[in-house]
Amino acid sequence: MGSNSNSESLHQRHDTSYRFLLSSKKLFVELLRSFIDRGWVQAVDEECVQEIPHSFVLQDFKRQEADLVYRVNLNGQDVVFYLLLEMQSSVDYRMPYRLLLYQVEIWRYLLQNEEASLANRKSFQLPPIIPIVLYNGKKKWSAERQFRSLLANEEMFGSELLNFEYLFIDVARYTEDELLSLSNTIGSVFLLDQTEDRQQLLSRLGKLMGTIQRMPEDSQQKFMAWMANIFLQKLPENEPNLQQFIQNVKGDASYMALEKVLDDIEREGELRGRLEGRLEGKIEGKIEGKIEGKIEGKLEEREQVAMRMIEEQLDADLISRVTGFSLDKIDQLRAQGNN
């Protein structure tokens, strides 16, 4: 029970972290231009983007996801972008159906603010809605992308069936090189979100320092606040460098704090490496000494046995079989005894 609760809390924190980032119109447009390959994307102007301050996520999914809704004036036409932040570890195969419900709710919400006379004109049109799913789970996304694929026997019918296809952004499927080449805030976020452990997180963070330094101030502030939250998830809570960074997330000061954190961690790693090397050397020395001592002790015992057998004038072949020494070695021992 506790494990499920922790998992839900983690996903909810992740959803709201992305929501915090993408509530910036600048970063929302950057997301589209970086990961959506459509001709209309370049026509999206930040100045023509307006957030609709309302969530349409169904009550059953409040703990599992978050959403953002933007109204964009695109070439003189209002278009609604619905961004669903799907940070679950599992794949939801009902996604097209859920997105249909959300789109209907958006239209209902918008129509409530329309004058009845305007909504009932012959020229009445609904604004287009572009559904986008942002997913960062480890499992490969295998849910259907088109709505009609969920309909039984849909191949029997043509255009009379309702259909749409949502756009899909899969955080985990982009390579490190692809994300680094973007050299922007959203690419940096995805790259750090992919990390599996402390070492990979710090390594990638080091590669991003130039990009972070060049970020516009407002984007950098958002990124630093998001990163503090990610650090809480991916680094131990008692990590002193983590606590230091979180306390310094304040604009330009946060970049300098981040540089100091990385320097401190690097020095800490070098010191730990030297100490581990010394300890390893001591351990290896002790082990080698014990082994060599035992070998030398056994060799001395065998030589003593051989010498006694030689004194008794026993046959060299017999001495060789008992001690394991070669005949040449026995001759050497015999010569030593005669001196």
C-alpha positions in Angstrom: 0.0 0.0 0.0 2.8 2.4 0.9 4.7 1.5 -2.3 1.7 2.4 -4.5 1.2 5.6 -2.5 4.9 6.6 -3.1 4.6 5.7 -6.8 1.5 7.9 -7.2 3.2 10.8 -5.3 6.3 10.5 -7.6 4.2 10.5 -10.8 2.1 13.5 -9.6 5.3 15.4 -8.7 6.7 14.7 -12.1 3.5 15.8 -13.9 3.3 19.1 -12.0 7.0 19.7 -12.6 6.5 19.4 -16.4 3.3 21.5 -16.0 5.3 24.2 -14.2 7.9 24.2 -17.0 5.4 24.2 -19.9 3.2 26.9 -18.4 5.8 29.2 -19.9 4.6 30.1 -23.4 8.2 30.4 -24.5 8.9 26.8 -23.5 5.6 25.5 -24.9 6.5 26.9 -28.3 10.1 25.5 -27.9 8.6 22.1 -27.2 6.5 22.2 -30.4 9.4 23.4 -32.6 11.8 20.8 -31.1 9.6 17.7 -31.3 6.6 18.2 -33.5 7.3 17.7 -37.2 4.4 19.5 -38.9 4.4 22.3 -41.4 2.3 24.6 -39.2 4.7 24.5 -36.3 6.9 27.4 -37.5 3.9 29.6 -37.8 3.2 29.4 -34.0 4.2 32.7 -32.5 4.7 33.1 -28.8 3.0 36.4 -28.9 -0.2 34.8 -30.2 -0.3 32.0 -27.5 -2.8 32.3 -24.6 -3.2 29.8 -21.8 -6.8 28.6 -21.0 -6.6 28.4 -17.2 -8.6 25.2 -16.7 -7.8 21.5 -16.3 -9.9 18.9 -18.2 -8.4 15.8 -16.7 -11.1 13.3 -15.5 -11.4 12.9 -11.7 -10.2 9.2 -11.9 -6.9 10.3 -13.4 -6.1 13.4 -11.3 -3.3 11.5 -9.5 -1.8 10.1 -12.6 -1.5 13.0 -15.0 -1.8 16.8 -15.6 -2.7 18.9 -18.6 -2.2 22.3 -20.2 -4.5 24.0 -22.7 -3.4 26.8 -25.0 -5.4 28.9 -27.4 -3.2 29.9 -30.4 -4.0 32.4 -33.2 -2.6 30.6 -36.2 -2.8 32.5 -39.4 -5.9 34.3 -38.2 -7.6 31.2 -36.9 -8.0 30.2 -33.3 -6.6 26.7 -32.6 -6.6 24.9 -29.3 -3.6 22.8 -28.2 -4.4 20.2 -25.6 -1.2 18.9 -23.9 -1.7 15.8 -21.7 1.3 15.1 -19.4 1.3 11.3 -19.2 3.9 10.4 -16.6 2.6 7.0 -15.7 4.9 4.0 -15.8 2.3 2.0 -17.6 0.7 2.4 -21.0 -3.0 3.4 -21.1 -4.6 1.7 -24.1 -7.7 3.8 -23.8 -5.8 7.0 -24.6 -7.7 7.9 -27.8 -11.0 7.5 -26.0 -9.9 9.6 -23.1 -8.6 12.3 -25.4 -12.0 12.3 -27.2 -13.7 13.0 -23.8 -11.2 15.8 -23.0 -11.8 17.5 -26.4 -15.6 17.4 -26.0 -15.2 19.0 -22.5 -12.9 21.7 -24.0 -15.5 22.6 -26.7 -18.3 22.6 -24.0 -16.2 24.9 -21.9 -15.5 27.3 -24.8 -19.1 27.3 -25.9 -20.3 28.3 -22.4 -18.5 31.7 -23.0 -20.0 32.2 -26.4 -23.1 34.2 -26.9 -26.1 32.0 -27.9 -26.8 34.1 -31.0 -23.2 33.6 -32.3 -23.1 29.9 -31.5 -26.3 29.3 -33.4 -25.4 31.0 -36.7 -25.1 29.1 -39.9 -21.4 30.1 -40.1 -20.7 28.5 -36.6 -17.5 26.5 -36.4 -15.7 24.8 -33.6 -12.0 25.7 -33.1 -9.7 22.8 -34.1 -8.1 21.0 -31.2 -4.6 19.5 -31.5 -4.2 16.8 -28.9 -0.6 16.1 -27.8 0.5 13.4 -25.3 3.9 13.8 -23.6 5.1 10.5 -22.1 8.2 9.7 -20.1 7.6 6.0 -19.0 10.2 3.4 -19.5 7.8 1.0 -21.3 7.5 1.4 -25.0 4.3 3.2 -25.9 2.1 0.6 -27.7 -1.4 2.2 -27.4 -3.3 3.1 -30.6 -2.7 6.6 -31.9 -5.9 6.9 -34.0 -9.4 6.9 -32.4 -11.1 4.7 -34.9 -8.6 1.9 -34.2 -10.4 1.4 -30.9 -13.7 0.8 -32.6 -14.8 -2.8 -33.2 -14.9 -3.8 -36.9 -13.9 -0.3 -38.0 -12.5 -1.7 -41.2 -16.1 -2.3 -42.4 -16.8 1.4 -42.5 -15.4 4.5 -44.2 -15.5 8.2 -43.3 -18.8 7.9 -41.5 -16.8 6.9 -38.4 -15.4 9.5 -36.1 -11.6 9.7 -36.2 -8.6 11.7 -35.1 -4.9 11.0 -34.3 -3.0 12.5 -31.4 0.6 13.7 -31.6 3.0 11.9 -29.4 6.2 12.9 -27.7 8.2 10.1 -26.0 10.9 11.5 -23.7 12.8 8.2 -23.3 13.1 7.4 -27.0 15.4 10.3 -28.0 19.2 9.7 -28.0 21.7 11.7 -26.0 23.2 13.2 -29.2 19.7 14.2 -30.5 18.9 16.1 -27.3 22.3 17.7 -26.9 22.1 18.9 -30.5 19.0 20.9 -29.7 21.0 23.0 -27.3 17.8 24.4 -25.6 15.9 24.1 -22.4 13.4 21.4 -23.4 16.1 19.2 -24.8 18.1 19.6 -21.6 15.0 18.7 -19.5 14.5 15.5 -21.5 18.1 14.5 -21.3 18.2 14.8 -17.5 14.8 13.2 -17.1 16.2 10.1 -18.9 19.0 9.5 -16.4 19.0 6.3 -14.4 21.5 7.0 -11.6 23.7 9.6 -9.9 26.7 9.1 -12.1 24.8 9.5 -15.4 22.9 12.5 -14.1 26.1 14.3 -13.1 27.8 13.3 -16.4 25.0 14.7 -18.5 24.7 17.8 -16.4 28.4 18.5 -17.0 27.7 18.3 -20.8 24.8 20.8 -20.5 26.6 23.6 -18.6 27.2 25.6 -21.8 23.6 25.2 -22.9 22.3 26.2 -19.4 24.5 29.3 -19.3 23.1 30.4 -22.7 19.4 30.0 -21.7 17.3 33.1 -21.6 17.0 34.2 -17.9 13.3 33.3 -17.5 13.9 29.9 -19.1 17.0 29.3 -16.9 15.0 30.1 -13.7 12.3 27.7 -14.7 14.9 25.0 -15.6 16.8 25.4 -12.3 13.6 25.1 -10.3 12.6 22.0 -12.3 16.1 20.5 -11.8 15.9 21.0 -8.0 12.8 18.8 -8.1 14.5 16.2 -10.3 17.5 16.2 -7.9 15.2 15.3 -5.1 14.0 12.3 -7.1 17.3 11.1 -8.4 19.9 11.9 -5.7 20.0 10.7 -2.1 18.1 13.1 0.3 21.2 13.4 2.5 23.4 14.5 -0.5 25.0 17.7 0.9 25.6 19.1 -2.6 21.9 18.7 -3.3 20.8 20.7 -0.3 23.2 23.4 -1.1 21.9 23.7 -4.7 18.2 23.7 -3.7 18.9 26.6 -1.3 20.5 28.6 -4.0 17.9 28.3 -6.8 17.6 32.1 -7.4 18.2 33.2 -11.0 21.8 33.8 -11.9 23.0 32.7 -8.4 21.6 29.2 -9.2 23.9 28.8 -12.2 26.9 29.6 -10.1 25.6 27.3 -7.4 25.2 24.6 -9.9 28.8 25.1 -11.1 30.0 24.9 -7.5 28.0 21.7 -6.8 29.5 20.0 -9.8 33.0 21.1 -8.8 32.5 19.9 -5.3 31.1 16.6 -6.4 34.0 16.1 -8.9 36.6 16.9 -6.2 34.7 14.6 -3.8 34.8 11.8 -6.5 38.5 12.3 -7.0 39.2 12.1 -3.3 37.0 9.1 -3.0 38.9 7.5 -5.9 42.3 8.1 -4.3 41.1 6.7 -0.9 39.5 3.7 -2.6 42.7 3.1 -4.6 44.9 3.3 -1.4 42.5 0.9 0.5 42.4 -1.4 -2.5 46.2 -1.4 -2.6 46.5 -2.2 1.1 44.0 -5.1 0.8 45.7 -6.5 -2.3 49.0 -6.2 -0.5 47.8 -8.1 2.5 46.2 -10.8 0.4 49.3 -11.2 -1.8 51.5 -11.4 1.3 49.4 -14.1 2.9 49.4 -16.1 -0.3 53.1 -15.7 -0.9 53.8 -16.6 2.8 51.7 -19.8 2.5 53.4 -20.8 -0.8 56.9 -20.1 0.7 56.0 -22.0 3.9 54.8 -25.1 1.9 57.9 -25.0 -0.3 60.2 -24.9 2.7 58.3 -27.9 4.3 58.7 -29.9 1.1 62.4 -29.1 0.9 62.9 -30.3 4.4 61.1 -33.6 3.6 63.2 -34.0 0.5 66.4 -33.4 2.5 65.5 -36.0 5.1 64.8 -38.6 2.4 68.1 -37.8 0.7 69.9 -38.3 4.1 68.2 -41.7 4.3 69.7 -42.4 0.8 66.3 -43.1 -0.7 65.8 -43.4 -4.5 65.5 -40.1 -6.4 62.4 -41.2 -8.2 60.6 -42.0 -4.9 61.6 -38.5 -3.5 60.2 -36.9 -6.7 56.9 -38.7 -6.4 56.5 -37.8 -2.7 57.6 -34.1 -2.9 56.6 -33.2 -6.4 60.1 -31.9 -7.1 61.9 -32.6 -10.4 64.9 -34.8 -10.5 67.1 -31.7 -11.2 65.7 -30.0 -8.1 66.5 -33.1 -6.0 70.1 -33.1 -7.4 70.4 -29.5 -6.3 69.2 -30.3 -2.8 71.6 -33.3 -2.7 74.5 -31.0 -3.6 73.5 -28.4 -1.0 73.5 -31.2 1.6 77.0 -32.3 0.7 78.4 -28.8 1.1 
